[in-house]
Amino acid sequence: MATDIKDTVHAVEAAAVMRLLPDRPRLLALGEPTHGEDALLDLRNELFRQLVEQEGYRTITIESDCMRGLVVDDYVTSGTGSLDEVMEQGISHGWGSSAANRELVRWMRAYNVRADDDGRPVSERLRFAGFDGPLEITHAASPRQALTALHGYLATRVDANLLPCTADTLDRLLGSDDRWTDPAAMMDPSRSTGQSAEAGRLRLLADDLVALLDAQTPHLITETSRDDWDRARLYGRTALGLLRYHYWMADTSPARMTRLVGVRDQMMAHNLLAVAARGPALVHAHNSHLQRGRSTMRMGGISLEWWGAGALVSARLGDGYAFVATALGTIRHQGVDTPPPDTVEGLLYALPEDRCVIDAPRLATALGDTRPVPRVSPWFGYAPLDPAHLADSDGIVFVKDVPQS
């Protein structure tokens, strides 16, 4: 594919990424096409440090449990806990063991502490957030933690007569957490408690608790810190999202899996909008969650199609949302070899740079009617860049060869 694309190529640095955008976005989303490669996470860390030091970004949010992320945020802002404890308890999906994730958290805490005084002013401190729901591949969490935390926040701050239920009622309806977290329910709807009478009652109570939180906002923001109020809103979003997710786990219709992946990305989108309200943030997750176009995948022989978190957030924020995809040349330790020359990755692999930032819209223009063919990965864990989404991205970070971590 003989196309001159040299004018679309830039160094991998925050300043180069920002020059691709009309203005500083509230959410700068950096995608990844695979999980678990520290080389890509090291690059993410490098860009975040530059965004902090040069562009005024103060938050990073990653594809990890939003509730567990509060543990990391407490550590980086106030030193609560030890780094070992935080990495074990605060990051989900098994990614707390990543050396690059550990270095990110360590650096954020060090940045927030200055030796000459008690630390940086609150407005200048770095913040951490997970924006995924409390969901793993094998199961979804019980809504207990989020529901009881929301109820506890309100119970100490509003008239008890306004509460739709007592803590004991919630406890009785929730029952054993094992009812909610049974891994068999992921593939067998009959094993899910999500459409039981108790679950239906909990959805109504959760909705009433969130409505009460909203109705009491003028009082609550004077009686508590903004951070506490923000956390209560997170509890409410999470409780409702989990109950909705469990409902669809119990569904037996052909739309079951499509609804589940859609609900997950809705939870992600709501969390991202809350992060954006706090100030500029770097978002890091899989490309499929962050792209503007419709997401697709095959699961158990079923083709799924839904709007991901990036598409939902972009529709709300417009230019306040920017998406930079990451594409790779090789991951040889996973059997992903040199890309064919007629793919996007093959075209970029022919460049002399080991890694670079590509102006995606200009690349799409340079290609004209000569569209690359989709790359097919021999390894399920790597999702090649879809040429159809090229013009929907603000940029592409290309890494030629990913070494084994």
Salt bridges, closest charged atoms under 4 A:
ASP4 OD1 - LYS6 NZ 2.95
GLU32 OE2 - HIS35 ND1 2.64
GLU32 OE1 - HIS284 NE2 3.82
GLU37 OE2 - HIS333 NE2 3.04
GLU46 OE1 - ARG355 NH2 3.04
GLU63 OE2 - HIS35 NE2 3.62
GLU63 OE2 - ARG264 NH2 3.24
GLU63 OE2 - HIS289 NE2 3.40
ASP73 OD2 - ARG127 NH2 2.76
ASP73 OD2 - ARG231 NH2 3.84
ASP74 OD1 - ARG231 NH2 2.60
ASP84 OD1 - ARG102 NH2 2.68
GLU103 OE2 - ARG106 NH2 2.81
ASP117 OD2 - ARG114 NH2 3.07
ASP132 OD2 - HIS93 NE2 3.02
ASP132 OD2 - ARG264 NH2 2.64
GLU136 OE1 - HIS93 ND1 2.96
ASP171 OD1 - ARG144 NH1 2.79
ASP177 OD1 - ARG144 NE 2.91
ASP182 OD2 - ARG191 NH2 2.93
ASP227 OD1 - ARG127 NH1 3.49
ASP230 OD1 - ARG233 NH1 3.88
ASP265 OD2 - HIS289 ND1 3.10
GLU305 OE2 - ARG294 NE 3.37
ASP337 OD1 - ARG332 NH1 2.27
ASP386 OD2 - HIS389 NE2 3.94
ASP392 OD2 - HIS389 ND1 3.56
ASP394 OD2 - ARG292 NH2 2.81
ASP401 OD1 - ARG332 NH2 3.80
